[in-house]
Amino acid sequence: MDKIKVFDQLLLKYELAIKKRCFFWTGGNEKRGEDAYQEVLRAMWEQLQKEDVSLDVDNAGLWVINITRRTLQARYSGDVKECKLTNEHVNSIREADADERNAIETVNELKAYLGHNDKLLLQYIIDGYNNNEIAILVGVEPNAINQRKHRLVKKMREIYNKLYNK
């Protein structure tokens, strides 16, 4: 697996956690939080260039957290915070966490009811492959992948409606 793909997968899996840490370290200041996020991504990329590309994305959480923490400590540990976290900030983060957990749990639950090919297609989508890449992996035309995606969404809706009497 190449380093760009590993980096993209790390972002897909850990982006929210990194953004939350940056937000807290910058005292809830959105502009500084965005800057901190960019600094963390740069540090991750630089460290990834030194690492073996076989880094296991599923078990890289500690690696990501350590780089994030070290980067934020080096840059923001002595800074005076520009603003305080409000209850609104904390509540919105909690809601985002709950929404993300619920969505992941729901998709995983629905995935259990899918056939092998549909599970594989869903995993490719979750992994961030585009239609052309999926088409190459599956051995069909890119337009066929688009149709398969529509059928997959329809199937998942039907399964969801049956499970939850909607």
N, C-alpha and C positions, 0 to 999 in steps of 0.2 A: 504494500500500500504506500502511495507516495505521501509526502509531507503535507501537501496542500489538502489532500483528501482527509488526512488525520486531523489537521487543523479545523477544517469545515465540520467534521464530526464532533470534535471537542466543543466547538461553538454551539452546534445544534443541541448538544446534551447539557452544557454547563453555562450557557449564556445568561440565563436568569440569575443563577447563583452569583456569577461574577458581577453582574449589574447591581444586585442588591448590596454586595459588599462595597462596591465603589460608592454607591449612594450613601451608605452609612458612614464610610470613612471620610466623606466630604461633607458631613453634617447635613445631608439632605439637599445640598445645593445641586440642582439638576445640571447646570453647565459644567461645574467642576466634576460632577459624577461622570458626565460623558467624556471629559478629558481623561479622567482616571481610567475609565473603561478602555479607551484607546491605548493608554500606556500599558495596561495589563495585557491587552492583545499583542502589542509589540513585544513585550517581555516573553509572552508565551511562544510567539513565533521565533524569536531569537533562541530561546531554550530548545525549542523543537528542532531547530537546525543542528543542535549539538547532540540531540537524542537519537536513539535507534528508531527507525520508522515503524518498527513493530510494536510501538506503544499501544497497549490495550485500552482503547477508548472507554470501554465499559467500566474499567477499573482505574481510570485516570483521575478520579475525583480528588484524591489527596494531592496528586501532582498539580492539578489546576488550582486548588485551594492554597497550596504552599506558594506557588508563583504569584498568585493574586495577593496574598498576605504580604509577602516580601516586597513586592512592587509598591503596594499602598503604604507600608511602613516606611520604606525608603523615601517616598515622596511626600506623604501627608502626616507622618507621626508628629512633627513639630509644628505643623500649621495650626493657627487658631481657626476654629470652625466659623464659617460665615453665617450660618443659620442653624437653628435647632430643629430636630425632628418633631413634627407635630403628630397628634393622634391620626390626622388625615393621612399622613405619609405611612405610618405604621399600618393602618387599616387597609390602605390600598395595596401594600406589599402582602399582607396576609390574604387578601382577596385574590391577588394574582397567584399566590402559592396554591390556594385552595382550588382555583379554577384549573391551574395546570395539573395538579394531582388528579382532580376529577376527570379531566379530559384524557389523561394517560390511562387511568384505571378503566374508563369506559372503552377506549380503543382496544386495550388489552383484553377486556372481557368479550368484546365483539369479535376480536381476532380469533378467539378460541372456537367460534362457530363457523369460521370460513374454511374453505377447502385449501389444499396445499398451494395451488397456483395463486389464489387470491391472497393467502398469507404472505407469499413471496413478493407479490406486487406491492402489498401494503408495506412490507419491510423496506423495499427499495424506495418507496415514497418517503417513509419516515427517515431513511438514511440520507435523503436529499438528492437522489438521482433525478435527472430530468428525463423527459420522454425519450430523447435520442439515446441516452445511456441505458435506460431500461430496455429499449427496443433491441439494442445490441446484446444485452445480457440474456434476454428472453428469446431472441432470434426472430423478431417480427418487425413490421414497419412501425415508425413512430406514431402514425395516425391510429394504428390498432391499439397502441398503448393508451391513447387518449380515450378511446371507446371503452377499453377495459377499466380505466379509472372511473368513468361514469357508471359502468355496471357495478363496480365495487362499492361506490358510494351508495347506490340504490340498494344493493344487498345489505350493506351495513345499516341503512335506515330501516329496512324491513325487519332485520334481526332485532334492532333496538326497539321498534314498535311492538314486536311480539313479546319481547322480554318485559317491557314496561307498560303493556296494554295501552299504547298510545293510538 
